[in-house]
Amino acid sequence: MVFYELFCISRTRLVEANLKDLVKQTSLVVMNKGGVVRQLKPLGEKQLPYRIRKHQEYHVQGFQWTMQFDANPSAVGELNKRLKIDPRVLRHAVLRLGSKLEDVVASAEKTGTRV
């Protein structure tokens, strides 16, 4: 399985239960396809660098969070499809960090960065 990181910006006016449900559904998509969620990290509410128009509204702030996971490419395709149509999500990006978790950790140790 390949190691990925999801970066997501969701709407700020969400009730906490809605945000938790979004994170839970995202995690379940990965796990139902045989993947493993390694880390969930909330980055907090931040002002966006530019206005984002999504679902007939303009947004200037968003709640940002990341999720690191191992999954196969079909799980990433399903995840992209679901996040694209979810009205709670403003933007998302899935980054491929490496072919294995061990490769990513080894390259981080060489450069001195934290994963």
All heavy atoms as an XYZ file, in Angstrom:
929
protein
N       0.831     -1.184      0.000
C       0.000      0.000      0.000
C       0.871      1.241      0.000
O       1.971      1.225      0.518
C      -0.905      0.008      1.222
C      -2.095     -0.892      1.081
S      -3.368     -0.488      2.237
C      -3.179     -1.837      3.360
N       0.321      2.292     -0.536
C       1.036      3.558     -0.674
C       0.652      4.473      0.491
O      -0.469      4.441      0.981
C       0.673      4.208     -2.023
C       1.466      5.468     -2.250
C       0.915      3.236     -3.161
N       1.609      5.305      0.922
C       1.400      6.216      2.036
C       0.983      7.582      1.497
O       1.668      8.155      0.658
C       2.681      6.325      2.864
C       2.528      7.063      4.153
C       1.624      6.648      5.106
C       3.297      8.173      4.420
C       1.475      7.319      6.300
C       3.169      8.851      5.611
C       2.259      8.425      6.551
N      -0.167      8.095      1.957
C      -0.721      9.359      1.481
C      -0.974     10.312      2.638
O      -1.057      9.902      3.796
C      -2.072      9.132      0.793
C      -2.030      8.348     -0.478
C      -2.314      6.989     -0.485
C      -1.725      8.961     -1.683
C      -2.300      6.263     -1.659
C      -1.711      8.245     -2.863
C      -1.999      6.908     -2.843
O      -1.976      6.189     -4.017
N      -1.135     11.600      2.281
C      -1.586     12.596      3.238
C      -2.708     13.391      2.596
O      -2.576     13.871      1.475
C      -0.456     13.534      3.654
C      -0.914     14.567      4.667
C       0.233     15.404      5.213
O       1.040     15.898      4.405
O       0.309     15.558      6.437
N      -3.812     13.528      3.313
C      -4.954     14.323      2.871
C      -4.908     15.650      3.596
O      -4.789     15.694      4.822
C      -6.266     13.601      3.189
C      -7.545     14.438      3.096
C      -7.863     14.765      1.643
C      -8.697     13.718      3.741
N      -4.981     16.742      2.842
C      -5.114     18.078      3.421
C      -6.497     18.568      3.052
O      -6.867     18.572      1.874
C      -4.043     19.028      2.879
C      -4.200     20.432      3.380
C      -3.801     20.758      4.657
C      -4.751     21.416      2.585
C      -3.951     22.044      5.138
C      -4.906     22.709      3.049
C      -4.501     23.027      4.331
N      -7.291     18.964      4.048
C      -8.681     19.333      3.800
C      -9.007     20.663      4.476
O      -8.588     20.922      5.604
C      -9.603     18.238      4.328
S     -11.320     18.469      3.887
N      -9.762     21.495      3.754
C     -10.293     22.740      4.306
C     -11.805     22.602      4.287
O     -12.407     22.410      3.229
C      -9.869     23.960      3.485
C      -8.354     24.062      3.396
C     -10.452     25.235      4.083
C      -7.863     25.147      2.463
N     -12.406     22.668      5.463
C     -13.863     22.546      5.557
C     -14.471     23.864      6.018
O     -13.767     24.772      6.463
C     -14.245     21.409      6.498
O     -13.661     21.594      7.754
N     -15.771     23.950      5.909
C     -16.483     25.175      6.280
C     -16.296     25.466      7.766
O     -16.220     24.557      8.585
C     -17.965     25.012      5.983
C     -18.249     24.764      4.529
C     -19.669     24.367      4.337
N     -20.516     25.540      4.484
C     -21.603     25.747      3.768
N     -21.978     24.870      2.895
N     -22.314     26.833      3.950
N     -16.277     26.740      8.122
C     -16.054     27.113      9.524
C     -17.329     27.118     10.339
O     -17.288     26.899     11.530
C     -15.414     28.510      9.633
O     -16.238     29.440      8.933
C     -14.029     28.516      9.084
N     -18.460     27.350      9.711
C     -19.706     27.460     10.458
C     -20.354     26.097     10.712
O     -21.555     25.998     10.898
C     -20.676     28.378      9.717
C     -20.216     29.813      9.735
C     -21.231     30.728      9.096
N     -20.526     31.508      8.087
C     -20.790     31.481      6.796
N     -21.757     30.743      6.320
N     -20.083     32.203      5.970
N     -19.559     25.058     10.732
C     -20.089     23.719     10.995
C     -20.220     23.491     12.498
O     -19.392     23.952     13.285
C     -19.147     22.650     10.443
C     -19.081     22.482      8.941
C     -18.040     21.425      8.594
C     -20.415     22.094      8.363
N     -21.245     22.786     12.872
C     -21.364     22.331     14.258
C     -20.269     21.284     14.464
O     -19.888     20.575     13.533
C     -22.762     21.717     14.482
C     -22.919     21.219     15.896
C     -23.841     22.723     14.131
N     -19.738     21.194     15.663
C     -18.640     20.262     15.929
C     -19.005     18.828     15.552
O     -18.173     18.072     15.055
C     -18.235     20.337     17.402
C     -17.009     19.523     17.714
C     -16.556     19.674     19.151
O     -16.961     20.637     19.812
O     -15.771     18.815     19.599
N     -20.264     18.461     15.744
C     -20.705     17.104     15.390
C     -20.602     16.875     13.877
O     -20.242     15.777     13.440
C     -22.132     16.879     15.858
N     -20.914     17.896     13.089
C     -20.796     17.766     11.633
C     -19.345     17.589     11.203
O     -19.049     16.823     10.290
C     -21.382     18.989     10.926
C     -22.870     18.915     10.772
O     -23.464     17.861     10.903
N     -23.485     20.052     10.506
N     -18.444     18.321     11.848
C     -17.024     18.204     11.525
C     -16.505     16.815     11.900
O     -15.780     16.188     11.117
C     -16.221     19.290     12.234
C     -14.748     19.359     11.896
C     -14.544     19.639     10.406
C     -14.071     20.422     12.715
N     -16.888     16.322     13.057
C     -16.474     14.976     13.472
C     -17.036     13.923     12.527
O     -16.358     12.944     12.214
C     -16.931     14.692     14.907
C     -16.117     15.425     15.943
C     -16.561     15.070     17.338
C     -15.725     15.793     18.371
N     -16.120     15.452     19.737
N     -18.270     14.135     12.067
C     -18.876     13.204     11.128
C     -18.126     13.207      9.791
O     -17.925     12.153      9.197
C     -20.346     13.562     10.912
C     -21.063     12.557     10.044
O     -20.945     11.348     10.328
O     -21.725     12.983      9.073
N     -17.700     14.374      9.344
C     -16.926     14.463      8.103
C     -15.606     13.693      8.228
O     -15.240     12.910      7.340
C     -16.641     15.927      7.758
C     -15.688     16.195      6.596
C     -16.274     15.665      5.292
C     -15.383     17.674      6.490
N     -14.913     13.886      9.332
C     -13.644     13.186      9.554
C     -13.878     11.680      9.670
O     -13.126     10.874      9.111
C     -12.933     13.745     10.809
C     -11.708     12.925     11.150
C     -12.546     15.204     10.594
N     -14.944     11.299     10.355
C     -15.262      9.875     10.517
C     -15.592      9.239      9.172
O     -15.106      8.147      8.856
C     -16.432      9.718     11.481
C     -16.828      8.288     11.744
C     -17.995      8.226     12.712
C     -18.445      6.804     12.915
N     -19.608      6.743     13.815
N     -16.406      9.894      8.360
C     -16.758      9.355      7.044
C     -15.530      9.237      6.148
O     -15.385      8.263      5.413
C     -17.808     10.231      6.368
C     -19.181     10.070      6.930
C     -20.195     10.930      6.197
O     -19.863     11.730      5.321
N     -21.451     10.769      6.561
N     -14.656     10.232      6.211
C     -13.426     10.196      5.422
C     -12.557      9.020      5.839
O     -12.028      8.295      4.998
C     -12.650     11.517      5.583
O     -13.509     12.604      5.253
C     -11.441     11.570      4.696
N     -12.427      8.805      7.141
C     -11.641      7.682      7.648
C     -12.260      6.347      7.258
O     -11.550      5.404      6.897
C     -11.520      7.753      9.165
O     -10.902      8.945      9.561
N     -13.578      6.268      7.309
C     -14.262      5.024      6.963
C     -14.106      4.662      5.487
O     -14.022      3.484      5.147
C     -15.739      5.102      7.329
C     -16.062      4.975      8.808
C     -17.547      5.184      9.064
C     -15.622      3.625      9.347
N     -14.045      5.662      4.616
C     -13.816      5.385      3.189
C     -12.479      4.677      3.019
O     -12.373      3.682      2.304
C     -13.855      6.689      2.355
C     -13.350      6.451      0.947
C     -15.254      7.250      2.316
N     -11.468      5.180      3.709
C     -10.129      4.581      3.619
C     -10.143      3.176      4.215
O      -9.639      2.222      3.603
C      -9.085      5.476      4.335
C      -7.743      4.782      4.422
C      -8.950      6.805      3.613
N     -10.724      3.023      5.396
C     -10.693      1.725      6.078
C     -11.552      0.673      5.375
O     -11.193     -0.497      5.350
C     -11.129      1.892      7.538
C     -10.088      2.644      8.350
S     -10.417      2.683     10.115
C     -11.746      3.841     10.201
N     -12.678      1.079      4.782
C     -13.527      0.118      4.067
C     -12.859     -0.422      2.804
O     -13.210     -1.503      2.347
C     -14.876      0.747      3.712
C     -15.754      0.923      4.929
O     -15.547      0.289      5.954
N     -16.728      1.801      4.823
N     -11.911      0.322      2.267
C     -11.176     -0.133      1.082
C      -9.882     -0.856      1.466
O      -9.029     -1.103      0.629
C     -10.835      1.055      0.176
C     -12.020      1.708     -0.467
C     -12.464      0.887     -1.647
C     -13.512      1.648     -2.432
N     -13.823      1.009     -3.678
N      -9.717     -1.161      2.754
C      -8.552     -1.911      3.205
C      -7.378     -1.060      3.631
O      -6.288     -1.585      3.873
N      -7.562      0.237      3.768
C      -6.483      1.130      4.167
C      -6.369      1.261      5.678
O      -7.195      0.744      6.436
N      -5.333      1.976      6.110
C      -5.067      2.194      7.530
C      -4.848      3.686      7.748
O      -4.010      4.297      7.081
C      -3.801      1.427      7.980
C      -3.492      1.708      9.433
C      -3.958     -0.054      7.732
N      -5.602      4.279      8.668
C      -5.427      5.685      9.020
C      -4.328      5.762     10.070
O      -4.423      5.137     11.122
C      -6.739      6.303      9.535
C      -6.518      7.731      9.993
C      -7.810      6.243      8.458
N      -3.280      6.505      9.782
C      -2.130      6.610     10.696
C      -2.243      7.795     11.652
O      -1.842      7.696     12.804
C      -0.831      6.752      9.898
C      -0.542      5.616      8.977
C      -0.032      4.444      9.736
N       0.233      3.330      8.832
C       0.481      2.124      9.227
N       0.500      1.838     10.499
N       0.703      1.177      8.364
N      -2.730      8.942     11.145
C      -2.757     10.138     11.991
C      -3.842     11.093     11.508
O      -4.017     11.292     10.303
C      -1.404     10.841     11.934
C      -1.320     12.083     12.782
C       0.026     12.769     12.664
O       0.701     12.646     11.659
N       0.413     13.488     13.693
N      -4.565     11.680     12.441
C      -5.503     12.764     12.185
C      -5.007     13.975     12.957
O      -4.719     13.874     14.152
C      -6.905     12.408     12.657
C      -7.654     11.391     11.820
C      -8.878     10.900     12.561
C      -8.045     11.990     10.497
N      -4.924     15.106     12.285
C      -4.351     16.276     12.932
C      -5.166     17.521     12.589
O      -5.183     17.948     11.435
C      -2.919     16.453     12.451
C      -2.126     17.515     13.130
C      -0.745     17.506     12.518
C       0.271     18.222     13.290
N       1.558     18.212     12.596
N      -5.884     18.101     13.564
C      -6.600     19.358     13.297
C      -5.614     20.526     13.307
O      -4.787     20.649     14.210
C      -7.595     19.449     14.452
C      -6.983     18.650     15.545
C      -6.143     17.578     14.899
N      -5.689     21.375     12.310
C      -4.802     22.535     12.227
C      -5.502     23.818     12.657
O      -4.878     24.863     12.735
C      -4.261     22.680     10.805
C      -3.486     21.471     10.286
C      -3.101     21.682      8.833
C      -2.265     21.201     11.135
N      -6.802     23.723     12.901
C      -7.545     24.865     13.411
C      -8.195     25.707     12.336
O      -8.040     25.474     11.141
N      -8.900     26.714     12.799
C      -9.594     27.628     11.903
C      -8.633     28.733     11.486
O      -8.002     29.368     12.326
C     -10.797     28.226     12.632
C     -11.707     29.027     11.755
C     -12.925     29.497     12.510
O     -13.503     28.709     13.268
O     -13.286     30.662     12.338
N      -8.523     28.946     10.180
C      -7.580     29.937      9.667
C      -8.221     30.748      8.556
O      -9.134     30.286      7.872
C      -6.327     29.252      9.125
C      -5.566     28.506     10.192
C      -4.296     27.952      9.683
C      -3.603     27.215     10.824
N      -2.376     26.611     10.439
N      -7.712     31.955      8.387
C      -8.169     32.779      7.284
C      -7.553     32.261      5.987
O      -6.370     31.924      5.942
C      -7.769     34.227      7.502
C      -8.352     35.137      6.452
C      -8.472     36.558      6.936
O      -8.313     36.830      8.111
N      -8.768     37.445      6.030
N      -8.357     32.196      4.951
C      -7.890     31.687      3.667
C      -7.131     32.781      2.922
O      -7.427     33.966      3.085
C      -9.086     31.209      2.837
C      -9.928     30.112      3.497
C     -11.178     29.845      2.672
C      -9.127     28.850      3.671
N      -6.161     32.418      2.085
C      -5.379     33.430      1.367
C      -6.200     34.182      0.320
O      -5.844     35.292     -0.064
C      -4.258     32.631      0.701
C      -4.690     31.220      0.750
C      -5.664     31.083      1.858
N      -7.299     33.600     -0.124
C      -8.204     34.260     -1.064
C      -9.608     33.698     -0.863
O      -9.780     32.636     -0.279
C      -7.740     34.071     -2.517
C      -7.563     32.628     -2.919
C      -8.617     31.888     -3.438
C      -6.329     31.987     -2.765
C      -8.455     30.561     -3.796
C      -6.158     30.663     -3.125
C      -7.233     29.958     -3.642
O      -7.073     28.645     -3.992
N     -10.599     34.427     -1.356
C     -11.979     33.954     -1.223
C     -12.179     32.701     -2.052
O     -11.726     32.605     -3.180
C     -12.959     35.005     -1.734
C     -13.120     36.181     -0.864
C     -14.245     37.086     -1.305
N     -14.360     37.216     -2.762
C     -15.352     37.803     -3.379
N     -16.336     38.324     -2.689
N     -15.386     37.893     -4.683
N     -12.889     31.757     -1.480
C     -13.221     30.522     -2.184
C     -14.730     30.485     -2.369
O     -15.482     30.655     -1.408
C     -12.762     29.286     -1.386
C     -11.245     29.242     -1.312
C     -13.315     28.015     -2.010
C     -10.710     28.082     -0.495
N     -15.150     30.294     -3.608
C     -16.579     30.149     -3.878
C     -16.885     28.665     -4.013
O     -16.363     27.985     -4.887
C     -16.963     30.863     -5.163
C     -18.459     30.799     -5.407
C     -18.875     31.759     -6.485
N     -20.315     31.836     -6.510
C     -21.066     31.342     -7.497
N     -20.495     30.773     -8.534
N     -22.366     31.449     -7.441
N     -17.718     28.189     -3.135
C     -18.096     26.780     -3.138
C     -19.542     26.665     -2.687
O     -19.922     27.281     -1.691
C     -17.174     25.993     -2.196
C     -17.297     24.517     -2.277
C     -16.695     23.985     -3.556
C     -16.637     22.485     -3.477
N     -15.808     21.898     -4.473
N     -20.332     25.916     -3.420
C     -21.739     25.684     -3.105
C     -22.513     27.002     -2.981
O     -23.246     27.228     -2.028
C     -21.892     24.843     -1.839
C     -21.158     23.549     -1.915
N     -21.536     22.526     -2.761
C     -20.033     23.111     -1.286
C     -20.698     21.521     -2.631
N     -19.773     21.842     -1.752
N     -22.299     27.888     -3.943
C     -22.996     29.166     -4.086
C     -22.780     30.119     -2.918
O     -23.627     30.938     -2.610
C     -24.481     28.930     -4.308
C     -24.752     28.098     -5.532
C     -26.218     27.789     -5.704
O     -27.036     28.152     -4.875
N     -26.553     27.116     -6.789
N     -21.641     30.013     -2.266
C     -21.273     30.926     -1.177
C     -19.801     31.275     -1.302
O     -19.016     30.496     -1.823
C     -21.469     30.266      0.198
C     -22.886     30.086      0.618
C     -22.963     29.509      2.027
O     -22.205     29.961      2.912
O     -23.768     28.589      2.234
N     -19.427     32.455     -0.782
C     -18.024     32.840     -0.701
C     -17.541     32.596      0.721
O     -18.240     32.911      1.691
C     -17.829     34.318     -1.061
C     -17.968     34.586     -2.531
C     -19.134     35.103     -3.065
C     -16.917     34.306     -3.396
C     -19.262     35.335     -4.420
C     -17.020     34.529     -4.751
C     -18.197     35.056     -5.254
O     -18.318     35.276     -6.596
N     -16.345     32.046      0.837
C     -15.766     31.719      2.138
C     -14.412     32.405      2.266
O     -13.618     32.380      1.330
C     -15.580     30.209      2.284
C     -16.855     29.443      2.116
N     -17.725     29.221      3.158
C     -17.418     28.871      1.030
C     -18.759     28.539      2.719
N     -18.598     28.310      1.428
N     -14.174     33.021      3.422
C     -12.886     33.667      3.684
C     -12.128     32.979      4.813
O     -10.960     33.268      5.045
C     -13.048     35.174      3.990
C     -13.525     35.927      2.763
C     -13.984     35.398      5.163
N     -12.794     32.076      5.541
C     -12.146     31.302      6.590
C     -12.496     29.837      6.420
O     -13.541     29.496      5.868
C     -12.585     31.772      7.977
C     -12.021     33.112      8.354
C     -12.107     33.334      9.845
O     -12.942     32.758     10.535
N     -11.235     34.168     10.353
N     -11.605     28.968      6.900
C     -11.855     27.545      6.803
C     -11.176     26.801      7.929
O     -10.175     27.260      8.486
N     -11.726     25.656      8.287
C     -11.124     24.791      9.292
C     -10.242     23.790      8.561
O     -10.714     23.055      7.695
C     -12.194     24.068     10.110
C     -11.629     23.319     11.271
C     -11.373     23.962     12.461
C     -11.318     21.972     11.170
C     -10.831     23.278     13.540
C     -10.769     21.282     12.231
C     -10.531     21.948     13.416
N      -8.957     23.772      8.885
C      -7.998     22.923      8.173
C      -7.619     21.719      9.023
O      -7.450     21.840     10.235
C      -6.746     23.730      7.827
C      -7.058     24.923      6.949
C      -5.838     25.773      6.666
O      -4.739     25.482      7.108
N      -6.030     26.840      5.921
N      -7.486     20.557      8.357
C      -7.068     19.337      9.041
C      -6.369     18.423      8.050
O      -6.547     18.550      6.845
C      -8.240     18.647      9.722
C      -9.409     18.339      8.853
C     -10.402     19.193      8.490
C      -9.715     17.092      8.223
N     -11.306     18.558      7.685
C     -10.917     17.265      7.503
C      -9.093     15.841      8.203
C     -11.495     16.244      6.775
C      -9.685     14.827      7.471
C     -10.866     15.033      6.774
N      -5.526     17.544      8.600
C      -4.805     16.588      7.764
C      -5.048     15.173      8.278
O      -5.365     14.967      9.450
C      -3.282     16.850      7.755
O      -2.779     16.678      9.076
C      -2.952     18.239      7.254
N      -4.884     14.230      7.362
C      -5.005     12.819      7.713
C      -3.939     12.059      6.934
O      -3.841     12.202      5.722
C      -6.389     12.292      7.335
C      -6.574     10.818      7.627
S      -8.256     10.224      7.334
C      -8.274     10.119      5.561
N      -3.107     11.305      7.636
C      -2.109     10.460      6.983
C      -2.630      9.030      7.000
O      -3.140      8.561      8.022
C      -0.773     10.549      7.705
C      -0.133     11.912      7.570
C       1.216     11.987      8.248
O       1.590     11.103      9.011
N       1.942     13.048      7.981
N      -2.498      8.356      5.849
C      -3.058      7.015      5.744
C      -2.328      6.197      4.689
O      -1.682      6.737      3.798
C      -4.555      7.079      5.420
C      -4.892      7.767      4.125
C      -5.099      7.035      2.974
C      -5.007      9.146      4.058
C      -5.422      7.655      1.777
C      -5.328      9.775      2.876
C      -5.533      9.027      1.725
N      -2.423      4.877      4.850
C      -1.951      3.915      3.853
C      -3.188      3.414      3.116
O      -4.170      3.039      3.760
C      -1.266      2.711      4.508
C      -0.003      3.079      5.240
O       0.712      3.957      4.756
O       0.259      2.486      6.300
N      -3.123      3.373      1.795
C      -4.270      2.879      1.035
C      -3.833      2.533     -0.375
O      -2.734      2.894     -0.816
C      -5.375      3.930      0.998
N      -4.722      1.852     -1.087
C      -4.462      1.571     -2.483
C      -5.056      2.701     -3.331
O      -5.869      3.480     -2.848
C      -5.021      0.201     -2.879
C      -6.479      0.059     -2.542
O      -7.199      1.030     -2.391
N      -6.934     -1.171     -2.404
N      -4.662      2.818     -4.583
C      -5.132      3.926     -5.422
C      -6.650      3.976     -5.612
O      -7.209      5.060     -5.768
C      -4.425      3.690     -6.751
C      -3.188      2.949     -6.376
C      -3.577      2.075     -5.227
N      -7.340      2.844     -5.582
C      -8.794      2.880     -5.737
C      -9.463      3.574     -4.542
O     -10.489      4.242     -4.700
C      -9.353      1.472     -5.919
O      -9.205      0.718     -4.743
N      -8.887      3.428     -3.356
C      -9.429      4.099     -2.174
C      -9.260      5.613     -2.299
O     -10.148      6.379     -1.909
C      -8.737      3.605     -0.910
N      -8.137      6.049     -2.868
C      -7.900      7.478     -3.048
C      -8.879      8.046     -4.071
O      -9.402      9.154     -3.902
C      -6.432      7.735     -3.467
C      -6.203      9.196     -3.792
C      -5.489      7.287     -2.365
N      -9.163      7.304     -5.115
C     -10.142      7.737     -6.104
C     -11.528      7.904     -5.500
O     -12.222      8.892     -5.769
N     -11.923      6.949     -4.687
C     -13.220      7.014     -3.999
C     -13.258      8.192     -3.033
O     -14.260      8.907     -2.938
C     -13.474      5.709     -3.249
C     -14.756      5.664     -2.463
C     -15.993      5.589     -3.342
O     -15.880      5.163     -4.506
O     -17.071      5.981     -2.854
N     -12.163      8.414     -2.318
C     -12.068      9.518     -1.379
C     -12.197     10.855     -2.110
O     -12.946     11.740     -1.681
C     -10.735      9.436     -0.631
C     -10.504     10.404      0.507
C     -11.509     10.171      1.615
C      -9.099     10.238      1.036
N     -11.494     11.020     -3.215
C     -11.582     12.258     -4.001
C     -12.999     12.498     -4.493
O     -13.499     13.624     -4.447
C     -10.629     12.202     -5.198
C      -9.217     12.566     -4.820
O      -8.991     13.373     -3.932
N      -8.263     11.965     -5.487
N     -13.650     11.438     -4.959
C     -15.005     11.565     -5.481
C     -15.975     12.027     -4.402
O     -16.794     12.917     -4.630
C     -15.436     10.216     -6.056
C     -16.719     10.258     -6.839
C     -16.937      8.991     -7.643
C     -17.119      7.801     -6.735
N     -17.514      6.577     -7.460
N     -15.858     11.459     -3.220
C     -16.776     11.822     -2.132
C     -16.515     13.223     -1.592
O     -17.447     13.954     -1.276
C     -16.680     10.816     -1.005
C     -17.258      9.493     -1.404
C     -17.600      8.686     -0.219
N     -18.045      7.369     -0.637
C     -18.561      6.496      0.175
N     -18.679      6.789      1.446
N     -18.957      5.332     -0.268
N     -15.230     13.596     -1.453
C     -14.919     14.920     -0.920
C     -15.291     16.028     -1.900
O     -15.624     17.137     -1.489
C     -13.435     15.010     -0.555
C     -13.016     14.190      0.669
C     -11.512     14.266      0.855
C     -13.731     14.651      1.924
N     -15.236     15.732     -3.180
C     -15.567     16.734     -4.200
C     -17.035     17.157     -4.116
O     -17.360     18.322     -4.319
C     -15.276     16.186     -5.587
C     -15.439     17.207     -6.687
C     -15.183     16.598     -8.035
C     -13.715     16.603     -8.316
N     -13.393     16.176     -9.686
N     -17.933     16.223     -3.788
C     -19.355     16.553     -3.754
C     -19.879     16.874     -2.355
O     -21.024     17.292     -2.208
C     -20.199     15.417     -4.377
C     -20.034     14.119     -3.594
C     -19.873     15.234     -5.826
C     -20.960     13.019     -4.026
N     -19.059     16.711     -1.330
C     -19.499     16.975      0.041
C     -19.632     18.494      0.259
O     -18.663     19.231      0.056
C     -18.500     16.392      1.042
C     -19.062     16.306      2.445
O     -19.752     17.260      2.868
O     -18.823     15.293      3.102
N     -20.793     18.983      0.691
C     -20.974     20.425      0.865
C     -20.193     21.019      2.039
O     -20.046     22.232      2.126
C     -22.482     20.574      1.099
C     -22.925     19.249      1.582
C     -22.013     18.238      0.955
N     -19.660     20.174      2.924
C     -18.879     20.682      4.063
C     -17.439     20.963      3.698
O     -16.729     21.634      4.436
C     -18.931     19.665      5.208
C     -20.349     19.390      5.685
C     -20.388     18.252      6.637
N     -20.143     16.996      5.922
C     -20.269     15.802      6.438
N     -20.635     15.668      7.696
N     -20.032     14.724      5.733
N     -16.978     20.463      2.546
C     -15.577     20.589      2.144
C     -15.422     21.737      1.148
O     -16.119     21.794      0.141
C     -15.082     19.265      1.520
C     -13.670     19.412      0.996
C     -15.163     18.146      2.534
N     -14.478     22.645      1.451
C     -14.180     23.741      0.527
C     -13.101     23.340     -0.469
O     -13.229     23.565     -1.669
C     -13.727     24.982      1.301
C     -14.728     25.551      2.301
C     -14.122     26.734      3.025
C     -16.016     25.928      1.613
N     -12.017     22.772      0.006
C     -10.916     22.303     -0.839
C     -10.285     21.088     -0.183
O     -10.301     20.941      1.035
C      -9.820     23.363     -0.995
C     -10.178     24.580     -1.779
C     -10.129     24.294     -3.272
N     -10.240     25.496     -4.052
C     -11.367     26.040     -4.455
N     -12.506     25.505     -4.114
N     -11.382     27.132     -5.180
N      -9.689     20.241     -1.008
C      -8.939     19.096     -0.486
C      -7.849     18.736     -1.480
O      -7.944     19.053     -2.664
C      -9.857     17.903     -0.227
C     -10.295     17.201     -1.465
N     -11.310     17.674     -2.268
C      -9.850     16.080     -2.061
C     -11.471     16.863     -3.290
N     -10.590     15.883     -3.195
N      -6.820     18.109     -0.949
C      -5.719     17.626     -1.784
C      -5.161     16.362     -1.142
O      -4.988     16.294      0.073
C      -4.618     18.677     -1.899
N      -4.903     15.363     -1.977
C      -4.302     14.119     -1.508
C      -2.893     14.056     -2.082
O      -2.710     14.100     -3.296
C      -5.120     12.890     -1.946
C      -4.447     11.615     -1.464
C      -6.531     12.970     -1.400
N      -1.910     13.987     -1.205
C      -0.508     13.953     -1.609
C       0.058     12.562     -1.393
O      -0.140     11.970     -0.332
C       0.307     14.950     -0.783
C      -0.216     16.377     -0.737
C       0.541     17.163      0.304
C      -0.099     17.007     -2.089
N       0.766     12.062     -2.375
C       1.439     10.771     -2.227
C       2.804     11.034     -1.599
O       3.657     11.697     -2.189
C       1.599     10.109     -3.585
C       2.257      8.778     -3.491
C       2.412      8.155     -4.848
N       3.194      6.940     -4.709
C       3.231      5.993     -5.604
N       2.559      6.119     -6.716
N       3.956      4.917     -5.398
N       3.006     10.506     -0.397
C       4.256     10.741      0.320
C       5.322      9.704     -0.002
O       6.505      9.980      0.109
C       4.003     10.777      1.829
C       3.070     11.883      2.310
C       2.871     11.782      3.802
C       3.599     13.242      1.933
N       4.919      8.507     -0.358
C       5.880      7.459     -0.678
C       5.189      6.139     -0.896
O       3.993      5.990     -0.665
N       5.975      5.170     -1.341
C       5.373      3.871     -1.602
C       5.164      3.069     -0.318
O       4.322      2.186     -0.267
C       6.234      3.076     -2.577
O       7.527      2.905     -2.062
N       5.910      3.380      0.725
C       5.755      2.715      2.018
C       6.011      3.728      3.124
O       6.744      4.692      2.944
C       6.758      1.575      2.177
C       6.581      0.430      1.227
C       7.624     -0.623      1.502
C       7.602     -1.697      0.447
N       8.718     -2.613      0.569
N       5.436      3.483      4.283
C       5.657      4.352      5.432
C       7.132      4.375      5.816
O       7.683      5.421      6.144
C       4.803      3.898      6.619
C       4.970      4.663      7.926
C       4.579      6.112      7.738
C       4.152      4.028      9.024
N       7.791      3.237      5.727
C       9.204      3.146      6.108
C      10.071      4.034      5.209
O      11.037      4.641      5.670
C       9.699      1.699      6.032
C       9.054      0.772      7.036
C       7.684      0.280      6.595
O       7.397      0.252      5.372
O       6.880     -0.058      7.475
N       9.745      4.122      3.913
C      10.503      4.977      2.997
C      10.355      6.445      3.359
O      11.312      7.212      3.297
C      10.034      4.770      1.550
C      10.288      3.359      1.054
O      11.135      2.667      1.665
O       9.648      2.964      0.065
N       9.161      6.851      3.753
C       8.913      8.243      4.108
C       9.665      8.601      5.383
O      10.290      9.656      5.486
C       7.396      8.492      4.282
C       7.131      9.897      4.773
C       6.681      8.238      2.971
N       9.649      7.708      6.379
C      10.346      7.958      7.642
C      11.855      8.000      7.409
O      12.550      8.867      7.940
C       9.972      6.887      8.689
C      10.841      7.014      9.921
C       8.504      7.011      9.051
N      12.371      7.119      6.575
C      13.812      7.100      6.289
C      14.248      8.371      5.581
O      15.285      8.948      5.911
C      14.161      5.878      5.448
N      13.471      8.860      4.627
C      13.840     10.089      3.913
C      13.736     11.298      4.816
O      14.499     12.251      4.711
C      12.995     10.270      2.662
O      11.658     10.519      3.020
N      12.775     11.297      5.769
C      12.650     12.397      6.716
C      13.834     12.449      7.664
O      14.307     13.519      8.033
C      11.337     12.285      7.497
N      14.354     11.280      8.065
C      15.502     11.256      8.949
C      16.744     11.793      8.235
O      17.585     12.445      8.847
C      15.761      9.833      9.435
C      14.706      9.353     10.428
C      14.872      7.887     10.785
O      15.730      7.199     10.182
O      14.136      7.426     11.661
N      16.874     11.540      6.954
C      18.021     12.048      6.196
C      17.999     13.571      6.093
O      19.026     14.225      6.172
C      18.034     11.457      4.788
C      18.388      9.998      4.760
C      18.365      9.483      3.326
C      18.579      7.979      3.277
N      18.456      7.464      1.912
N      16.798     14.146      5.924
C      16.699     15.585      5.758
C      16.522     16.321      7.085
O      16.638     17.540      7.132
C      15.516     15.954      4.854
O      14.316     15.447      5.424
C      15.710     15.411      3.455
N      16.211     15.591      8.145
C      16.052     16.202      9.446
C      14.672     16.791      9.689
O      14.481     17.578     10.591
N      13.697     16.452      8.861
C      12.345     16.931      9.060
C      11.506     15.909      9.804
O      11.883     14.740      9.865
C      11.656     17.231      7.708
O      11.643     16.036      6.931
C      12.369     18.337      6.961
N      10.399     16.391     10.361
C       9.516     15.485     11.085
C       8.351     15.091     10.201
O       7.846     15.874      9.438
C       8.959     16.181     12.326
C      10.007     16.342     13.395
C       9.426     16.965     14.621
N       8.284     16.180     15.060
C       7.493     16.540     16.025
N       7.698     17.664     16.657
N       6.462     15.810     16.384
N       7.918     13.842     10.351
C       6.734     13.370      9.614
C       5.562     13.357     10.541
O       5.631     13.011     11.651
C       6.981     11.952      9.039
C       5.719     11.430      8.380
C       8.108     11.992      8.074
